[in-house]
Amino acid sequence: MIRAGVIGATGYAGAELVRILAGHPRVELTRITSRQYEGRPYSQIYPCFKAVVDLTCKGYDADTMARNADVVFTALPHKLPMEIVPGLLEKGIKVVDLSADFRFGDAGIYEAHYQPHTARHLLKRAVYGLTEVYGAEISAARLVGNPGCYPTSLLLPLIPLLRRDLIDPTSIIADAKSGVSGAGRAPSLGTHHCEVNEALKAYKVNAHRHTPEMETVISREAGRAVAISFTPHLIPMTRGMLTTLYAGLAPGVTETEVRHALEDTYAEQPFVRVCAQGEFPNTIHVKGTNFCDIGFGVDQRTSRLIVVSVIDNLVKGAAGQAVQNMNVMLGWPQETGLLAPPYPL
Ligand SMILES: NC(=O)c1ccc[n+]([C@@H]2O[C@H](COP(=O)([O-])OP(=O)(O)OC[C@H]3O[C@@H](n4cnc5c(N)ncnc54)[C@H](OP(=O)(O)O)[C@@H]3O)[C@@H](O)[C@H]2O)c1
């Protein structure tokens, strides 16, 4: 058994990590941390874990964490992991960070959109944790920067198309909708029930921090600098994310070639499911799972490809992919502990 620790275990991504790790057959969850709830049983914070997770929230210190864990997940707001992760790596711990702190190889891009980076030396060592695409690099990594939820939902369908030059990379438009848990557990006016219930709004138009993350990967895959149009929306459900992508098809490209690109790329990947022709995915089909479902169709009138992808933002968009990355880092089958059957509703 490998011993795992979760820093920031009482947040939404942290709680999802606790849920998945508690059922992982090769992991013992040994240490969970929280500032606000230090000393409190975890099942008091999340009563669903009563008689399931018998752990108490601890304060964080690097030495104790290193004595108690072989792998650590940092599920903290960005800026904090860059202060904590160097100390963990020095003690021989493998780390999957769920924040943005280690998603960018280029400190300049990170600093243009977040804040000064205090662990710049680690950026080149960190691997971007889009498991299906960068699995080989992840298997050799000691530090993985787990992707953002929007980037995961968008990059999984786009990368196979870019790699085969099937779309015009400069024409990509992404319209995405996220459940409210994407904003984290801390209460705020923007996520208050009365503000979001029976409401639908775009937010951070032309200003979302996931745009540079997506553009960095798309540019790498396209072999040239690419900008995309990305508009996120908040939708009144707890979890789930649906992204609709529009892109001009390269001249002469057929729907069959698009299907082959997606199906060939993900044929051996357990967590990407390509819908049959004419079918489109639904967030409820991936709720609580690590799946990304992808459907597509060609609009013959405009020669534009329309792709729809869905994930659970807390699972494939955060904790599930983080555990998938841990599995790959440890040389285990990537689906270990992640294949619990989904809820039908
Ligand atoms: N929610 C999602 O769908 C999602 C998806 C992908 C990635 N992520 C990333 O995962 C990380 C955690 O997100 P989340 O949604 O779980 O956030 P959250 O619900 O707000 O949880 C944040 C956690 O960090 C802890 N924390 C420690 N120091 C903190 C500080 N100085 N300020 C605020 N919190 C502090 C909090 O607990 P204590 O205050 O008790 O310590 C809490 O457990 C973020 O980097 C986020 O970008 C989230």
The ligand as an SDF file (V2000), in Angstrom:
LIG
                    3D

 48 52  0  0  0  0  0  0  0  0999 V2000
  -13.6260   22.9940   -7.6470 N   0  0  0  0  0  0  0  0  0  0  0  0
  -13.2600   22.5270   -8.8360 C   0  0  0  0  0  0  0  0  0  0  0  0
  -14.1080   22.1070   -9.6410 O   0  0  0  0  0  0  0  0  0  0  0  0
  -11.7970   22.4960   -9.2260 C   0  0  0  0  0  0  0  0  0  0  0  0
  -11.4750   21.9360  -10.4670 C   0  0  0  0  0  0  0  0  0  0  0  0
  -10.1320   21.8980  -10.8680 C   0  0  0  0  0  0  0  0  0  0  0  0
   -9.1570   22.4370  -10.0430 C   0  0  0  0  0  0  0  0  0  0  0  0
   -9.5100   22.9950   -8.8490 N   0  0  0  0  0  0  0  0  0  0  0  0
   -8.4180   23.5630   -8.0320 C   0  0  0  0  0  0  0  0  0  0  0  0
   -8.3090   22.8440   -6.8140 O   0  0  0  0  0  0  0  0  0  0  0  0
   -7.8790   23.7310   -5.7830 C   0  0  0  0  0  0  0  0  0  0  0  0
   -8.9030   23.6590   -4.6450 C   0  0  0  0  0  0  0  0  0  0  0  0
  -10.1430   24.0920   -5.1800 O   0  0  0  0  0  0  0  0  0  0  0  0
  -11.5160   23.8930   -4.4080 P   0  0  0  0  0  0  0  0  0  0  0  0
  -12.5790   24.1650   -5.3790 O   0  0  0  0  0  0  0  0  0  0  0  0
  -11.4890   22.6170   -3.6580 O   0  0  0  0  0  0  0  0  0  0  0  0
  -11.4270   25.1110   -3.3730 O   0  0  0  0  0  0  0  0  0  0  0  0
  -12.0980   25.2400   -1.9390 P   0  0  0  0  0  0  0  0  0  0  0  0
  -13.3450   24.4340   -1.8870 O   0  0  0  0  0  0  0  0  0  0  0  0
  -12.1630   26.6970   -1.6460 O   0  0  0  0  0  0  0  0  0  0  0  0
  -11.0150   24.5500   -0.9680 O   0  0  0  0  0  0  0  0  0  0  0  0
   -9.7620   25.1300   -0.6920 C   0  0  0  0  0  0  0  0  0  0  0  0
   -9.0900   24.3570    0.4260 C   0  0  0  0  0  0  0  0  0  0  0  0
   -7.8380   24.9720    0.7500 O   0  0  0  0  0  0  0  0  0  0  0  0
   -7.7480   25.1440    2.1670 C   0  0  0  0  0  0  0  0  0  0  0  0
   -6.9020   26.3090    2.4440 N   0  0  0  0  0  0  0  0  0  0  0  0
   -5.7050   26.3100    3.0850 C   0  0  0  0  0  0  0  0  0  0  0  0
   -5.1720   27.5080    3.1290 N   0  0  0  0  0  0  0  0  0  0  0  0
   -6.0260   28.3370    2.5290 C   0  0  0  0  0  0  0  0  0  0  0  0
   -6.0250   29.7380    2.3060 C   0  0  0  0  0  0  0  0  0  0  0  0
   -5.0020   30.5190    2.6880 N   0  0  0  0  0  0  0  0  0  0  0  0
   -7.0800   30.2480    1.6500 N   0  0  0  0  0  0  0  0  0  0  0  0
   -8.1220   29.4800    1.2670 C   0  0  0  0  0  0  0  0  0  0  0  0
   -8.1680   28.1270    1.4560 N   0  0  0  0  0  0  0  0  0  0  0  0
   -7.1380   27.5810    2.0870 C   0  0  0  0  0  0  0  0  0  0  0  0
   -9.1910   25.2390    2.6410 C   0  0  0  0  0  0  0  0  0  0  0  0
   -9.4220   24.7020    3.9240 O   0  0  0  0  0  0  0  0  0  0  0  0
   -8.9120   25.3830    5.2490 P   0  0  0  0  0  0  0  0  0  0  0  0
   -9.2180   26.8230    5.1040 O   0  0  0  0  0  0  0  0  0  0  0  0
   -9.6740   24.7050    6.3410 O   0  0  0  0  0  0  0  0  0  0  0  0
   -7.4660   25.0640    5.3090 O   0  0  0  0  0  0  0  0  0  0  0  0
   -9.8990   24.2970    1.7070 C   0  0  0  0  0  0  0  0  0  0  0  0
   -9.8020   22.9730    2.1890 O   0  0  0  0  0  0  0  0  0  0  0  0
   -7.7980   25.1350   -6.4160 C   0  0  0  0  0  0  0  0  0  0  0  0
   -6.4830   25.4270   -6.7570 O   0  0  0  0  0  0  0  0  0  0  0  0
   -8.6750   25.0090   -7.6470 C   0  0  0  0  0  0  0  0  0  0  0  0
   -8.2930   25.8800   -8.6770 O   0  0  0  0  0  0  0  0  0  0  0  0
  -10.8000   23.0270   -8.4120 C   0  0  0  0  0  0  0  0  0  0  0  0
  1  2  1  0
  2  3  2  0
  2  4  1  0
  4  5  1  0
  4 48  2  0
  5  6  2  0
  6  7  1  0
  7  8  2  0
  8  9  1  0
  8 48  1  0
  9 10  1  0
  9 46  1  0
 10 11  1  0
 11 12  1  0
 11 44  1  0
 12 13  1  0
 13 14  1  0
 14 15  2  0
 14 16  1  0
 14 17  1  0
 17 18  1  0
 18 19  2  0
 18 20  1  0
 18 21  1  0
 21 22  1  0
 22 23  1  0
 23 24  1  0
 23 42  1  0
 24 25  1  0
 25 26  1  0
 25 36  1  0
 26 27  1  0
 26 35  1  0
 27 28  2  0
 28 29  1  0
 29 30  1  0
 29 35  2  0
 30 31  1  0
 30 32  2  0
 32 33  1  0
 33 34  2  0
 34 35  1  0
 36 37  1  0
 36 42  1  0
 37 38  1  0
 38 39  2  0
 38 40  1  0
 38 41  1  0
 42 43  1  0
 44 45  1  0
 44 46  1  0
 46 47  1  0
M  CHG  2   8   1  16  -1
M  END
$$$$
